Amino acid sequence: MKSLDTAGILENLRNTCLALPEAVEHIDGFGHNTFKINGKSFVISGENKNGFGISFKSDRETQALLLQKEKFFKTPYIGRHGWVSIQNPVEEDWIDLIDLIQEAYLRAAPKRLVKQWMELQNK
């Protein structure tokens, strides 16, 4: 498994999140890179003493499945709302992370964007 540096992880994250319709990046008061759609967060990332972490919006069923895997954990403070985190993802994690980030986006996006996304995926 190839480990990515912080800049590489953030670049992958930006490329994934900002490719989604109308998604924007915001740096919050704690210095976290927060990706939002229509004012609602769907991904939050940042550095701490353990490295670089990515948190994403999930539903409780997906959260329960992910928490059974060693790499994922309940996001502090907002995990009770379904948020899940991963610390220091490696290249191999990105296949799953892209899908999970897209699902997080669809949970936060307004219905018109969900419909637009679904139409694009079915072409």
C-alpha positions as CSV (number, residue, x, y, z in Angstrom):
1,M,0.0,0.0,0.0
2,K,1.4,3.3,-1.0
3,S,1.0,6.1,1.5
4,L,0.3,9.6,0.2
5,D,1.6,12.8,1.8
6,T,-0.7,15.4,3.2
7,A,-0.6,17.5,0.0
8,G,-1.4,14.4,-2.1
9,I,-4.3,13.5,0.0
10,L,-5.7,17.0,-0.1
11,E,-5.2,17.2,-3.8
12,N,-7.1,13.9,-4.3
13,L,-9.8,15.1,-2.0
14,R,-10.2,18.5,-3.8
15,N,-10.3,16.8,-7.2
16,T,-13.0,14.4,-6.0
17,C,-15.2,17.0,-4.2
18,L,-14.9,19.9,-6.6
19,A,-15.8,17.7,-9.6
20,L,-19.3,17.5,-8.1
21,P,-21.8,20.0,-9.4
22,E,-21.8,23.3,-7.4
23,A,-19.5,22.0,-4.7
24,V,-17.4,24.6,-3.0
25,E,-14.4,24.5,-0.6
26,H,-14.3,26.6,2.6
27,I,-11.6,26.8,5.2
28,D,-13.4,26.9,8.6
29,G,-12.3,28.6,11.8
30,F,-10.2,25.6,12.8
31,G,-8.3,25.5,9.5
32,H,-10.2,22.5,8.2
33,N,-11.0,22.2,4.5
34,T,-14.7,21.8,4.4
35,F,-16.5,20.9,1.2
36,K,-20.1,22.1,0.9
37,I,-23.1,22.0,-1.3
38,N,-25.7,24.6,-0.9
39,G,-24.3,25.6,2.4
40,K,-24.3,22.1,3.8
41,S,-21.1,20.2,4.6
42,F,-20.5,16.8,3.1
43,V,-16.8,16.4,3.7
44,I,-14.4,17.9,6.3
45,S,-10.7,17.3,6.4
46,G,-7.7,18.4,8.3
47,E,-4.5,17.6,10.1
48,N,-4.0,16.6,13.7
49,K,-1.3,14.8,15.8
50,N,-2.2,11.5,14.1
51,G,-1.9,12.8,10.5
52,F,-4.5,13.8,7.9
53,G,-8.1,12.9,8.4
54,I,-11.1,12.9,6.2
55,S,-14.7,12.9,7.6
56,F,-17.8,12.5,5.4
57,K,-21.5,12.5,5.9
58,S,-23.1,9.1,5.9
59,D,-26.3,7.4,6.9
60,R,-26.5,5.1,9.9
61,E,-26.6,1.9,7.9
62,T,-23.5,2.7,5.9
63,Q,-21.8,4.0,9.1
64,A,-22.4,0.7,10.9
65,L,-20.9,-1.2,8.0
66,L,-17.9,1.1,7.7
67,L,-17.2,0.9,11.5
68,Q,-16.7,-2.8,11.2
69,K,-13.7,-2.1,9.0
70,E,-10.4,-1.3,10.8
71,K,-9.7,1.9,8.9
72,F,-12.9,3.8,9.7
73,F,-14.1,5.4,12.9
74,K,-17.0,7.5,14.2
75,T,-16.2,11.1,13.7
76,P,-15.8,12.9,17.1
77,Y,-18.7,15.2,18.0
78,I,-20.7,14.6,14.8
79,G,-20.5,10.8,14.5
80,R,-23.9,10.5,16.2
81,H,-25.3,12.1,13.1
82,G,-23.8,9.4,10.8
83,W,-20.4,11.0,10.0
84,V,-17.5,8.6,9.5
85,S,-13.8,9.3,9.4
86,I,-10.6,7.8,8.0
87,Q,-7.1,8.7,9.1
88,N,-4.2,8.9,6.6
89,P,-5.9,7.1,3.6
90,V,-3.6,5.3,1.2
91,E,-3.9,5.1,-2.6
92,E,-5.9,1.9,-2.4
93,D,-8.5,3.6,-0.2
94,W,-9.5,6.1,-2.9
95,I,-11.6,3.7,-4.9
96,D,-14.0,3.3,-1.9
97,L,-13.5,6.9,-0.8
98,I,-14.7,8.4,-4.1
99,D,-17.9,6.4,-3.9
100,L,-18.4,7.4,-0.2
101,I,-17.7,11.1,-1.0
102,Q,-20.2,11.0,-3.9
103,E,-22.8,9.5,-1.5
104,A,-22.1,12.1,1.1
105,Y,-22.6,14.8,-1.6
106,L,-25.9,13.3,-2.6
107,R,-27.1,13.3,1.0
108,A,-26.4,17.0,1.4
109,A,-27.3,18.2,-2.1
110,P,-30.7,19.7,-3.0
111,K,-33.1,17.5,-4.9
112,R,-32.5,19.3,-8.2
113,L,-28.8,18.5,-8.1
114,V,-29.4,14.9,-7.0
115,K,-31.7,14.5,-10.0
116,Q,-29.1,16.1,-12.3
117,W,-26.4,13.8,-10.9
118,M,-28.5,10.7,-11.4
119,E,-29.3,11.7,-15.0
120,L,-25.6,12.2,-15.8
121,Q,-24.7,8.8,-14.2
122,N,-27.4,7.0,-16.3
123,K,-26.1,8.2,-19.6
